[in-house]
Amino acid sequence: MASVSGKYLLGMGCFLLASCFLTASSLSFDKNSSLALSHYIMATMYDRLGDIDSAIHEHKKALQEDYTNAALHAGLAASYAKKNDFDSAIRELQLAIKFDPQAAEPHALLALVYASQNKLGLATKEYELALENASQAQPENIDIYKSLGALYLQQDKLKEAEGVYRLVLGVAPRDAEAHFYLASIYDSSGQREKALEEFKKALEVRPDYAEALNYLAYLYVEENRNLGQAEAMIKKALESEPDNGAYLDSLGWLYFKQGKYRQAIEKLEKAGFLMPDPVIYDHLGDAYLKIGDVENAKLNWRKSLELDPKEEVKTKLEGLEKENVLQR
């Protein structure tokens, strides 16, 4: 199975969370706002001690001295969020954005607040704004761009993601992850030869890159070519992640293509146990049918349709059920 890890989205979240962990060095004070700084330091101390009410009290005193300081509003919002007072947190973050529209941190924290409320559309938009602002502030930080690219991929914005990863490769031509994600974009948009080229570049940089090994091998299996090379690549990926369901599916599907149906079923069953997935169940249905086990074929195609009502699988199941009726 070809798969793209969500690790960069997770990495993006960690980056944003770190961005929201405000420190005094991130604040801007003039000579007349030393009182604001003093209250902010006290708020930080109370926050670390777990005394959130006192922290909020000190944050409010700081804002009395320097109301237009965006970072102070973000700090107060963070304290409100720890008390699950999300309405107050959102209000303060909107003020922070008003006073400093180019800052990344308020958008990042607002995204986390929205995510905690399961408002995923709003959270995604705020993540995007946070990353765009961060990329402008730190134009050479490729990790920010890769996080933004991952976010675009999660939203199926392939053109935007392609542009971001090309930008990364302009700065760091030997970034294996950028080649990998660019390859996955080309594969998703039907540009198979470009995808193969980018996967190979990723593996030139990192020969043990398990995700790239598996993805490229799976494309070979789908095209029924280079099967010996594909088998070696999948097994190499499995050495680093022996319980990866996607990699086991790839190996099982390769065995299917080679006519080794029982070996295929063994690997596909393990893959399905580790990672219930419509593609794996579809593959299992095909493999069971090849050994004449009609009931297990139907069972697995039904499982596949429950997860993803794909027309191709529905047609196979209906055809098999119709054939059974005619034979009675």
Buried (B, 14 or more C-beta within 10 A) or exposed (E): BBBBBEEBBEBBBEBBEEBBEBEEEEBEBEEEBEBBBBBBBBBBEBBEEEBBEBBBBBBBBBBEBBEEBBBBBBBBBBBBBBEEBBEBBBBBBBBBBEBBEEBBBBBBBBBBBBBEEEBEEBBBBBBBBBBBBBBEEEEEBBBBBBBBBBBBBBBEBBEBBBBBBEBBBEEBEEBBBBBBBBBBBBBBEEBEEBBBBBBEBBBEBBEEBBBBBBBBBBBBBBEEEBBEEBBEBBBBBBEEBEEBBBBBBBBBBBBBBBEBBEBBBBBBBBBBEBBBBBBBBBBBBBBBBBEEBBEBBBBBBBBBBEBEEBEEBBEBBEEBEEEEEEEE
